[in-house]
Amino acid sequence: MISKRNLRNVIKWPIVMLALMWVVFIVDTYLTGGSLTNWYALRPNEMVGLKGILAMPLLHGSWGHLLSNSLPFLSLSGMLIFFYPRLWPRVLATLWLGAGALLWVLGKPLNALIDLSVLPEAHIGASGLVYALATFLAFSGIFRRDFRAIVVALIVVFYYGGLAAGILPGQEGISWEGHLLGGVMGAFAGWLFKDQLEDHEIETRRKNAERRKPTEKEHFLEPDAFVKTKKQREFEAKQQEQEAFWKRLERLKEEDKLRR
């Protein structure tokens, strides 16, 4: 059952984070002349680019860039919060920082593998995070083997399967390595959090365990009926021996009296 608090979170937090992206873009574009992008963009293997691990998803180069990321981020982050109400803060933080860290470490080696002239020197935009969210939701269903998580995975694959084209190199102005590494981070996070269960998963596993618990068979007689009977017979036999002994003793006494 969906709580009111969770429903509020589903609406509130995606809008708050998206609004922050819009505010940063407007300030950067119309007030600082792009200085924020120059200072806080992620630059792989450069110390100055470390700031981009945190700031990259908030920076965008144009209205088209921002709009193309807004709806996917809004819908995927909303799905994350809706279906993972306990885990979503940790998952989102892991995806946000992990995707940026992977790009900072592996961005240049990936570029070195492919000799292209259109490779960007700096990376900005929330698209890497979008790819991370999509792959987390998809792979989490596989790793968890939970019916609800599998349904979410199928929905994501159906609506966002076209994102796979974004990992192909050679597209001008597209951070394909950011998309690729964001997807890798999302799949890894799906495996990393697979054993951290939501409330409905805990309840489902508890019910399944109860169903598998063997039920005690009803017997016509109590299981220890024959054991009790054996003990009773031994007790009765001892009583009979004692009674026979006392009877013989009394008989001997009577015979002794008669002889006298």
C-alpha positions as CSV (number, residue, x, y, z in Angstrom):
1,M,0.0,0.0,0.0
2,I,1.3,3.4,-1.0
3,S,1.6,5.8,1.9
4,K,0.8,9.5,1.6
5,R,4.4,10.4,2.6
6,N,5.8,8.3,-0.2
7,L,3.4,9.9,-2.7
8,R,4.5,13.3,-1.5
9,N,8.1,12.3,-2.0
10,V,7.4,11.0,-5.5
11,I,6.0,14.4,-6.5
12,K,8.3,16.7,-4.4
13,W,11.8,15.5,-4.8
14,P,12.0,15.0,-8.6
15,I,10.5,18.5,-9.1
16,V,12.9,20.0,-6.5
17,M,16.0,18.5,-8.2
18,L,14.8,19.4,-11.7
19,A,14.0,23.0,-10.5
20,L,17.6,23.1,-9.2
21,M,18.9,22.2,-12.7
22,W,16.8,24.9,-14.3
23,V,17.9,27.5,-11.8
24,V,21.6,26.6,-12.3
25,F,21.1,26.8,-16.1
26,I,19.4,30.2,-16.0
27,V,22.0,31.6,-13.6
28,D,24.8,30.2,-15.7
29,T,23.4,31.3,-19.1
30,Y,22.0,34.7,-18.3
31,L,24.0,35.9,-15.3
32,T,27.5,34.4,-15.4
33,G,27.9,33.9,-19.1
34,G,28.8,30.3,-18.8
35,S,31.3,30.6,-16.1
36,L,29.7,27.9,-14.0
37,T,30.1,25.4,-16.8
38,N,33.7,26.4,-17.3
39,W,34.5,26.0,-13.7
40,Y,32.5,23.0,-12.7
41,A,32.4,20.8,-15.8
42,L,33.8,17.3,-15.3
43,R,37.2,17.0,-16.9
44,P,38.5,13.4,-16.8
45,N,41.8,12.7,-15.0
46,E,42.2,16.4,-14.2
47,M,42.2,17.6,-10.6
48,V,40.2,20.7,-11.6
49,G,37.6,18.4,-13.0
50,L,36.9,16.6,-9.8
51,K,34.2,19.2,-8.9
52,G,32.3,18.0,-11.9
53,I,31.5,14.6,-10.2
54,L,29.0,16.5,-8.0
55,A,28.1,19.4,-10.3
56,M,27.9,17.8,-13.8
57,P,24.2,16.8,-13.6
58,L,23.2,20.3,-12.8
59,L,25.0,21.9,-15.8
60,H,23.6,22.2,-19.3
61,G,24.8,23.8,-22.4
62,S,21.6,24.9,-24.0
63,W,17.8,25.0,-23.6
64,G,17.6,21.9,-25.9
65,H,20.1,20.1,-23.8
66,L,18.2,20.9,-20.6
67,L,14.8,20.0,-22.1
68,S,16.0,16.7,-23.5
69,N,17.1,15.6,-20.0
70,S,14.2,17.1,-18.0
71,L,11.4,14.7,-18.8
72,P,13.5,11.5,-18.6
73,F,15.0,12.6,-15.3
74,L,11.6,13.6,-13.9
75,S,10.0,10.3,-14.8
76,L,12.8,8.0,-13.9
77,S,13.6,9.6,-10.6
78,G,9.9,9.5,-9.8
79,M,9.8,5.8,-10.6
80,L,12.8,5.2,-8.4
81,I,11.2,7.0,-5.4
82,F,7.8,5.3,-6.0
83,F,9.0,1.8,-6.2
84,Y,12.0,2.0,-3.8
85,P,10.7,4.3,-1.0
86,R,13.3,3.1,1.5
87,L,16.3,2.9,-0.7
88,W,16.0,5.8,-3.1
89,P,18.1,8.3,-1.2
90,R,21.1,5.9,-1.1
91,V,20.5,4.7,-4.6
92,L,20.3,8.2,-6.1
93,A,23.4,9.4,-4.2
94,T,25.3,6.3,-5.4
95,L,24.3,6.8,-9.0
96,W,24.9,10.6,-8.9
97,L,28.4,10.3,-7.5
98,G,29.3,6.9,-8.9
99,A,28.5,7.8,-12.6
100,G,30.6,11.0,-12.3
101,A,33.5,9.2,-10.6
102,L,33.6,6.5,-13.2
103,L,33.6,9.1,-16.0
104,W,36.4,11.0,-14.3
105,V,38.5,7.9,-14.0
106,L,37.8,6.2,-17.3
107,G,36.7,9.0,-19.6
108,K,40.2,9.5,-21.1
109,P,41.0,5.8,-21.4
110,L,37.8,5.3,-23.3
111,N,38.6,8.2,-25.6
112,A,42.0,6.8,-26.2
113,L,40.5,3.5,-27.5
114,I,38.7,5.4,-30.3
115,D,40.4,8.0,-32.4
116,L,37.6,10.6,-33.0
117,S,38.0,14.3,-33.6
118,V,34.6,15.3,-32.0
119,L,35.4,14.1,-28.5
120,P,34.4,16.7,-25.9
121,E,37.0,17.9,-23.4
122,A,34.5,18.7,-20.7
123,H,31.3,16.8,-19.7
124,I,28.1,18.4,-18.5
125,G,24.5,17.4,-18.3
126,A,22.2,15.0,-16.4
127,S,22.2,12.4,-19.2
128,G,24.7,10.2,-17.5
129,L,22.5,10.2,-14.4
130,V,19.5,9.4,-16.6
131,Y,21.2,6.4,-18.0
132,A,22.2,5.3,-14.5
133,L,18.6,5.6,-13.3
134,A,17.3,3.7,-16.3
135,T,19.8,0.8,-16.0
136,F,19.3,0.6,-12.3
137,L,15.6,0.2,-12.6
138,A,16.1,-2.4,-15.4
139,F,18.8,-4.5,-13.8
140,S,17.3,-4.3,-10.3
141,G,14.3,-6.3,-11.5
142,I,16.7,-9.0,-12.8
143,F,18.8,-9.2,-9.7
144,R,15.9,-9.0,-7.2
145,R,13.5,-11.4,-9.0
146,D,10.7,-9.5,-7.4
147,F,7.5,-9.3,-9.5
148,R,7.0,-5.6,-9.0
149,A,10.7,-4.8,-9.8
150,I,10.5,-7.0,-12.9
151,V,7.4,-5.1,-14.1
152,V,9.3,-1.8,-13.6
153,A,12.2,-3.1,-15.5
154,L,10.0,-4.1,-18.5
155,I,8.4,-0.6,-18.5
156,V,11.8,1.1,-18.5
157,V,13.1,-1.2,-21.3
158,F,9.9,-0.5,-23.3
159,Y,9.9,3.3,-23.0
160,Y,13.7,4.0,-22.7
161,G,15.2,1.2,-24.8
162,G,16.1,3.8,-27.4
163,L,18.7,5.2,-25.0
164,A,21.0,2.5,-26.1
165,A,21.8,4.5,-29.2
166,G,23.3,7.2,-27.0
167,I,26.3,5.0,-26.0
168,L,27.5,4.8,-29.6
169,P,30.7,7.0,-30.2
170,G,31.1,9.5,-32.9
171,Q,28.0,11.7,-32.2
172,E,29.0,15.3,-32.1
173,G,28.2,17.1,-28.8
174,I,27.2,13.8,-27.2
175,S,29.1,12.4,-24.2
176,W,28.7,8.8,-25.2
177,E,31.3,7.7,-22.6
178,G,29.2,9.5,-19.9
179,H,26.2,7.6,-21.1
180,L,28.0,4.3,-21.2
181,L,29.6,4.6,-17.8
182,G,26.3,5.9,-16.3
183,G,24.7,2.7,-17.6
184,V,27.4,0.6,-16.1
185,M,27.1,2.3,-12.8
186,G,23.3,1.8,-12.8
187,A,23.7,-1.9,-13.5
188,F,26.3,-2.2,-10.7
189,A,24.0,-0.4,-8.3
190,G,21.2,-2.8,-9.1
191,W,23.5,-5.7,-8.0
192,L,24.8,-3.7,-5.0
193,F,21.4,-3.0,-3.5
194,K,19.7,-6.4,-4.5
195,D,19.7,-7.7,-0.9
196,Q,18.4,-4.5,0.7
197,L,14.7,-5.2,0.6
198,E,11.7,-2.9,0.5
199,D,8.8,-3.5,2.9
200,H,6.6,-5.4,0.4
201,E,9.5,-7.7,-0.4
202,I,10.1,-8.5,3.3
203,E,6.4,-9.3,3.7
204,T,6.4,-11.4,0.5
205,R,9.3,-13.5,1.7
206,R,7.8,-13.9,5.2
207,K,4.6,-15.3,3.6
208,N,6.5,-17.6,1.3
209,A,8.5,-18.9,4.3
210,E,5.2,-19.6,6.1
211,R,3.8,-21.5,3.1
212,R,6.9,-23.7,2.9
213,K,6.9,-24.5,6.6
214,P,5.8,-28.1,7.0
215,T,2.5,-28.6,8.8
216,E,2.3,-31.2,11.7
217,K,0.2,-34.2,10.8
218,E,-2.7,-35.1,12.9
219,H,-2.6,-38.6,14.3
220,F,-5.4,-40.8,15.5
221,L,-3.4,-41.5,18.7
222,E,-1.0,-39.2,20.4
223,P,2.6,-39.8,19.2
224,D,3.7,-41.0,22.6
225,A,0.6,-43.1,23.3
226,F,2.5,-46.4,23.0
227,V,5.4,-45.0,25.0
228,K,3.0,-44.1,27.8
229,T,1.3,-47.5,27.7
230,K,4.7,-49.3,28.0
231,K,5.6,-47.2,31.0
232,Q,2.2,-47.7,32.6
233,R,2.6,-51.5,32.1
234,E,6.0,-51.5,33.7
235,F,4.6,-49.5,36.6
236,E,1.6,-51.8,37.0
237,A,3.8,-54.8,36.9
238,K,5.9,-53.5,39.7
239,Q,2.8,-52.7,41.7
240,Q,1.5,-56.3,41.2
241,E,4.9,-57.7,42.3
242,Q,4.7,-55.6,45.5
243,E,1.1,-56.6,46.2
244,A,2.0,-60.3,45.6
245,F,4.9,-59.9,48.0
246,W,2.8,-58.4,50.8
247,K,0.1,-61.0,50.3
248,R,2.7,-63.8,50.6
249,L,4.1,-62.2,53.7
250,E,0.6,-62.0,55.3
251,R,-0.1,-65.6,54.3
252,L,3.1,-66.7,56.0
253,K,2.2,-64.8,59.1
254,E,-1.2,-66.4,59.3
255,E,0.3,-69.9,58.7
256,D,2.8,-69.2,61.5
257,K,0.0,-68.2,63.9
258,L,-2.0,-71.4,63.1
259,R,1.1,-73.6,63.8
260,R,1.4,-72.0,67.2
